[in-house]
Amino acid sequence: MIVGLSNPKTEYHNTRHNIGSWYVYSLAKSYLNNFKKEEKFFGFTSSCYIDSNHVRLLVPNIFMNINGQSVLKMASFYNINLSEILIVHDDLELNPGIIKLKYSYGHNGHNGLRNIISVFNNKKINFYRFRIGIGRPINRDQIASFVLSIPTKKERILIERSILHAIEENFILNILKC
């Protein structure tokens, strides 16, 4: 299962905090799949076959700090363990356009990850994280407004290029082979 962390789509779709959803929507589009709204999962879902693996896609349509509810609902329904889920999210520690894959159990201050760890009720479960850099504001007091704002044109180009590169290079095949 691949989850693109997000805030509700209509209001926040173009913000830095929703970059995880940008990746998942782009991935589905590359496989010519559409999303449908699934009330029971509090979000939008799709699926595709990647290297003959059936992969479920989820973009929560609830606030970031409760995204874990959406992830847990879908994972429970399909009997998917947290260790089998790739969480795609924005990362303040990486510059725009930088992407990294990590397998660990921490949240590094990210509220969406914090909530997922909390609802799965185990702080030591490793899971895959695909981190997409958004950079960091100069003033630490501006983090909330920064992540909820739209990236500059230059940042958006770098971010979109990194997403496209990850899809073209089948970045997630590394995970599926594990």
C-alpha positions as CSV (number, residue, x, y, z in Angstrom):
1,M,0.0,0.0,0.0
2,I,1.2,3.5,-0.8
3,V,-0.2,6.5,1.0
4,G,0.3,10.1,0.0
5,L,-0.1,12.2,3.2
6,S,-2.4,15.2,2.7
7,N,-4.9,17.7,4.1
8,P,-8.3,17.9,2.6
9,K,-7.9,18.0,-1.2
10,T,-9.8,21.0,-2.3
11,E,-8.5,23.6,0.1
12,Y,-4.9,22.3,0.5
13,H,-4.0,20.3,-2.6
14,N,-1.4,22.7,-3.9
15,T,0.4,23.3,-0.6
16,R,3.8,21.9,0.4
17,H,2.2,19.7,3.1
18,N,0.3,17.8,0.4
19,I,3.3,16.8,-1.7
20,G,2.9,13.2,-0.7
21,S,-0.5,13.2,-2.5
22,W,1.1,14.8,-5.5
23,Y,3.4,11.8,-5.9
24,V,0.5,9.2,-5.4
25,Y,-1.7,11.0,-7.9
26,S,1.2,11.1,-10.4
27,L,1.9,7.5,-9.9
28,A,-1.7,6.5,-10.5
29,K,-1.8,8.7,-13.6
30,S,1.4,7.0,-15.0
31,Y,-0.5,3.7,-14.7
32,L,-3.6,5.3,-16.3
33,N,-5.6,4.7,-13.1
34,N,-8.2,7.1,-11.6
35,F,-9.0,7.6,-8.0
36,K,-12.4,7.2,-6.4
37,K,-13.7,8.7,-3.2
38,E,-14.0,6.1,-0.5
39,E,-15.9,7.3,2.5
40,K,-15.1,4.2,4.5
41,F,-11.4,5.0,4.2
42,F,-11.8,8.8,4.6
43,G,-10.0,9.4,1.3
44,F,-9.4,8.7,-2.3
45,T,-8.3,5.2,-3.5
46,S,-6.9,3.5,-6.5
47,S,-4.7,0.5,-7.3
48,C,-2.2,-0.6,-9.9
49,Y,0.1,-3.5,-10.7
50,I,3.8,-2.6,-10.3
51,D,6.2,-5.3,-11.3
52,S,3.3,-7.8,-11.0
53,N,2.6,-6.7,-7.4
54,H,-1.0,-5.4,-6.7
55,V,-0.5,-2.1,-4.9
56,R,-3.3,-0.1,-3.3
57,L,-3.0,3.7,-3.3
58,L,-4.5,6.0,-0.7
59,V,-4.8,9.8,-0.4
60,P,-6.5,10.7,2.9
61,N,-9.1,13.5,2.6
62,I,-8.9,14.4,6.3
63,F,-6.5,16.7,8.1
64,M,-2.9,15.7,8.3
65,N,-2.8,15.3,12.1
66,I,-5.5,12.5,11.8
67,N,-4.3,10.9,8.5
68,G,-3.5,7.8,10.6
69,Q,-7.3,7.0,10.9
70,S,-7.6,6.8,7.1
71,V,-4.4,4.6,6.8
72,L,-5.5,2.3,9.6
73,K,-9.0,1.9,8.1
74,M,-7.7,0.8,4.7
75,A,-4.8,-1.3,6.0
76,S,-7.2,-3.1,8.4
77,F,-9.7,-3.7,5.6
78,Y,-7.1,-5.3,3.3
79,N,-5.1,-6.9,6.1
80,I,-1.9,-4.8,5.4
81,N,0.7,-4.4,8.1
82,L,2.3,-1.0,8.7
83,S,5.7,-2.5,7.7
84,E,4.1,-3.2,4.2
85,I,3.1,0.5,3.7
86,L,5.0,3.2,2.0
87,I,4.2,6.6,3.4
88,V,5.0,9.5,1.1
89,H,5.3,12.9,2.8
90,D,6.9,16.3,2.7
91,D,10.2,16.8,4.5
92,L,11.5,20.1,5.9
93,E,15.0,18.7,6.3
94,L,15.5,18.1,2.5
95,N,15.8,20.9,0.0
96,P,13.1,21.1,-2.7
97,G,13.6,18.4,-5.3
98,I,15.6,16.1,-3.1
99,I,14.0,12.7,-2.4
100,K,15.0,10.0,0.0
101,L,13.7,6.6,1.0
102,K,13.9,5.6,4.6
103,Y,12.9,2.5,6.5
104,S,12.4,3.3,10.2
105,Y,9.9,3.9,12.9
106,G,10.4,7.6,13.7
107,H,8.2,10.6,12.8
108,N,10.9,13.4,13.0
109,G,8.2,15.9,14.1
110,H,5.9,15.3,11.2
111,N,2.3,15.3,12.5
112,G,1.0,13.0,9.9
113,L,3.6,10.4,10.7
114,R,3.2,10.9,14.4
115,N,-0.6,10.2,14.1
116,I,0.0,7.0,12.0
117,I,2.5,5.7,14.5
118,S,0.0,6.5,17.3
119,V,-3.1,4.8,15.7
120,F,-1.1,1.7,14.8
121,N,-0.3,1.6,18.5
122,N,3.3,0.7,18.4
123,K,6.1,3.2,18.4
124,K,8.8,0.7,17.2
125,I,7.3,-0.7,14.0
126,N,9.5,0.0,11.0
127,F,7.8,1.3,7.9
128,Y,8.9,2.8,4.6
129,R,9.0,6.6,4.2
130,F,9.4,8.3,0.9
131,R,10.6,11.8,1.8
132,I,10.1,14.6,-0.7
133,G,12.0,17.8,0.2
134,I,10.3,21.1,0.6
135,G,13.0,23.0,2.4
136,R,12.7,25.0,5.6
137,P,11.6,28.5,6.3
138,I,14.3,30.9,7.7
139,N,12.2,31.5,10.9
140,R,11.2,28.4,12.9
141,D,8.1,30.2,14.0
142,Q,6.8,30.1,10.5
143,I,6.9,26.3,9.9
144,A,3.1,25.9,10.1
145,S,2.3,28.7,7.6
146,F,5.2,27.5,5.4
147,V,4.0,23.9,5.0
148,L,0.4,25.1,4.4
149,S,1.5,27.5,1.7
150,I,2.1,27.0,-2.0
151,P,5.7,26.5,-3.1
152,T,7.4,29.1,-5.3
153,K,7.4,28.4,-9.0
154,K,11.1,27.4,-8.8
155,E,10.4,25.0,-5.9
156,R,7.4,23.5,-7.6
157,I,9.4,22.8,-10.7
158,L,12.1,21.0,-8.6
159,I,9.5,19.0,-6.7
160,E,7.6,18.0,-9.8
161,R,10.9,16.9,-11.5
162,S,11.8,14.8,-8.5
163,I,8.4,13.1,-8.5
164,L,8.6,12.4,-12.2
165,H,12.1,11.1,-11.8
166,A,11.0,8.8,-9.0
167,I,8.2,7.4,-11.1
168,E,10.2,7.0,-14.3
169,E,13.0,5.2,-12.5
170,N,10.5,2.9,-10.7
171,F,11.8,4.2,-7.4
172,I,9.3,2.0,-5.4
173,L,10.6,-1.2,-7.1
174,N,13.4,-1.2,-4.5
175,I,10.7,-1.5,-1.8
176,L,8.7,-4.2,-3.6
177,K,11.8,-6.4,-3.9
178,C,12.4,-6.3,-0.1
